[in-house]
Amino acid sequence: MHTVLLDAFTSVGLPIICAILGILVGAAIIFFIPLFRKQRANNSAKKIIRDAEIKAEHITKNAQLDGKQAVIEMKQEANKEIQERKQEVSAMENKLSQREQTIDKRDAALIQKENSLDEKNENLNRRLKEVDKKEAALQSKIDSIIEELEKVAQMSTQEAKDELFARVESKISKEIAAYIKNKEDEAKETADEKAKELLGLALSRYAQDTVTERTVSVVALPNDEMKGRIIGREGRNIRSLEQLLGVDLIIDDTPEVITVSSFNPIRREIARMSLEALIKDGRIQPGRIEEIVEQCKKEVENTIHKTGQDVAFKLGLPRINRELLDYVGRLRYRTSYGQNALDHSIEVAYLCGIMAAELGLDQNLAKRAGLLHDIGKAADFEVDGSHVEIGVRLAKKYGEPDVVVNSIESHHGDVEPKYIIANLVQAADTLSAARPGARSEILENYIKRIEQLEEICKSYDGVYQCFAMQSGRELRVMVVPEKVDDIGAFKLAREIRERIENEMTYPGQIKVSVIREYRAVETAK
């Protein structure tokens, strides 16, 4: 029975007991482990605190030692700086004492100099007084001598001064005139040589036939019967022609010729072409006249434009305004003193280009100025004003450079030239206009110019005779030798030249020669 109970207890109760024991052991472990951990943590914290306190104590001791060391070092540096300042102050005191000694020495020297200057001033004052006395005595002696000289010479002091100044002025004026003459001769020799070289080179490189253009358009007729056909029934044809063309048709007794008269050369050219076309066509009536005139106008306009382009291409001038080229082409029908204006402008352009190249200037700009210098003549028969004023307005309107504008306004001397190229245009214009055969001049103008030259010469005192020679290109003046000496002849030539330049307008140059001839004549008996 007991055995059975024991076995039953053993089989059932033992595991329960083990479980309970396990639970108790686990609970004990769970309860005591935090206590152990807490105890362990408290021990670690106490150890850390002790270590921290030891480190803090060490740090405090080290800080105290470092502070004491820093205080000691700062005291040493302060003492050192104080010592250096004391040395600097002592050095400054030494310098100041030395300067004071030097100033004292200078003061003593200045006092000595002031004393010596005072003595010298006193000596100078005494000498000045003595000089004043001597000057007064000398002046009285000079006055007495002057009075004696005036009595002897029978001339006052002022008269003597005037005489002396007159002699000096006469001598100096002669010397100045001689000096000016020598310098002008030297300058002329140099300038003449250079000018001859440039112009000779320019002329050798550019040659052009001498052509004289007719200023009146004449249309040849196949027979006199054609005059009646041109006049038409009751003059209707000629009235239609004159109205459309803006010209006057002169039909006189001259056989087989009709004269076209107009101040406008382009209209005159259109009229000439229209008449020739009508005569060739044979159908002369108002309707046909209107057609022919319109065709001739277009043909002339095309010719004008093409001429302007050809001239620009021939001279190698780029970027010229199209409308300005039309004005250049219109110069083809314009003449001046019988010289064709376009040919003259092209010639001036070539000469300007050659001279500019020799002088190292812009050759294209010089050609441009030479070509456009007379552009105003292309419109002076339509616009009020001189051809110079019109040319300046056209050049400014179409944006030409200042050099070209100045060359246009100065080529006749109306404005002072500002550029070397403007001077070249003047020279080339004069050369082109003055060469033999270039222009035909009106006889009345020629005679007036000769008379004006002679009147200018005869207005001077001492002129005996004057002669205008070589068509007014040379002026020879004969003077009375008793009234005009050699230097006076030189001065007279200059004055005559200046008056001619200021008062007259003439092509080319005028050479003024003053001739003074003195003859000593004796008769042996």
Secondary structure, 3 states (H helix, E strand, C coil): CHHHHHHHHHHHHHHHHHHHHHHHHHHHHHHHHHHHHHHHHHHHHHHHHHHHHHHHHHHHHHHHHHHHHHHHHHHHHHHHHHHHHHHHHHHHHHHHHHHHHHHHHHHHHHHHHHHHHHHHHHHHHHHHHHHHHHHHHHHHHHHHHHHHHHHHHCCCHHHHHHHHHHHHHHHHHHHHHHHHHHHHHHHHHHHHHHHHHHHHHHHHHCCCCCCCCCCCEEEECCCCHHHHHHHCHHHHHHHHHHHHHCCEEECCCCCCEEEEECCCHHHHHHHHHHHHHHHHHCCCCHHHHHHHHHHHHHHHHHHHHHHHHHHHHHHCCCCCCHHHHHHHHHHHHCEECCEEHHHHHHHHHHHHHHHHHHHCCCHHHHHHHHHHCCHHHHCCCCCCCCHHHHHHHHHHHCCCCHHHHHHHHHCCCCCCCCCHHHHHHHHHHHHHHHCCCCCCCCHHHHHHHHHHHHHHHHCCCCEEEEEEECCCCEEEEEECCCCCCHHHHHHHHHHHHHHHHHHCCCCCCCEEEEEECCCCCCCCC
